[in-house]
Amino acid sequence: MKIWGARGSVPSPGPETVRYGGNTSCVQVTLSDGTLLALDAGTGIRSMGLALAEKERRINILLTHLHMDHIQGLMFFAPAFDPTSEIVIWGPEAPDASLRDRIARYISAPLSPVEVRELPCHVSFNEAPHTEWEIGPATIRAASVTHRGPTLGYRITEGDASLCYIPDHEPSLGADLAVDGDEWISGVELARGATVLMHDGQYTSDEYSQRVGWGHSRLSDALLFARRVEAQRLVVFHHDPLHSDDFLDVFHGSAVERWSDLGGAATELEFATERRELLVDRAPPSGRSS
Amino acid sequence: MSAGQRPVELILARSLLATLSTPSFLVDEEGIVVFFNDAASVLLGVRYEEIGRMGPEQWGTAFGPLDRSGQPVPLEELPLTIALRRGHPSHARLRIRSVQGVESEIEAAAVPILTVQRTHGAMVFFWQVDER
């Protein structure tokens, strides 16, 4: 997998965010047979589209929800403007309109110069099923999680390796992660035992106290959640736009301490960084920067 | 959703009810009481944590509900049953009995918890009424 955008809420370019990156949520997953997935279509998907080879023209995009920081890059995804591309977009269902119509609220005037029907690629829209489904050699599972509006987390399993992606999630809303049973904790079933868990860790505890109910996690809850579900590795994701590289370095240091207190090894925890690549394998994942 | 975790809609409903001073309880899609709040425990005479989840027969035996003549109200006529089975809100005046045997007349309103695909459960709000 490769992280093309790890920022939450709004793109945050600038000299203070060059290391962790300013693009919003997008993670490329390449399955063993070359099948391509994009987890969310924040502004990071623009770079992903530019980096894809000519032959890579069938792409499944799994949207967790339709907030702007998760779809804004769709209009700038190069394969969407290539008539040889086939793009399948998955996302949460909602009672008011189809996934296609809800995305068209963005890809339409006055927000966009083109309409969905004008996209040159072959594009289709699917509400994520409530049962598992297959894409290439992987099994995909989606589940609703606590966030503002219809929101999914995804679990992609191939062989005995699994990636669980829950970038926007507030599992402690109305629940005590240290006390309540599993039945009352959002996301537990989806994330249990994942090889890699990518999870919202946007806020400090002080910030969270002013933002309860906004749909995001304080770092301490992300750590507790990851330990609780016994994820093999945690990648803290959806960095707050106000958090600079220097701040995130310090924040990461505090996370390692807390993680250690919870019984985790420092090598099992990292903060998502743009362009970071990870091999998701049952063995301890290996990382390389590009 | 496989065994273990509740649907997120029930998780959020429980969170809401736990913060309210309106007596209320939460049932899952099978009509099993999976939570009631502290305000409800005042009328029921017991805290949820003391008795845990209960099926319809259990809470029917424990708390009634009864009609004005003191007879048990058939399950299918209860607001929560209507909310679960028909998917719309329902309201009724009932009598309930606390675990100490104290009867109270209440108004009860049940609201189904619906998502696009199905009914996940219901919330039932109730309050004691002046019997005069």
Interface residues (C-beta under 8 A of the other chain):
Chain A: E93 A94 P95 H130 A143 S144 V145 T146 L173 G174 A175 D182 E183 W184 I185 S186 G187 V188 E189
Chain B: M1 S2 G4 Q5 R6 P7 V8 E9 I11 L12 R14 S15 L16 A18 T19 T115 V116 Q117
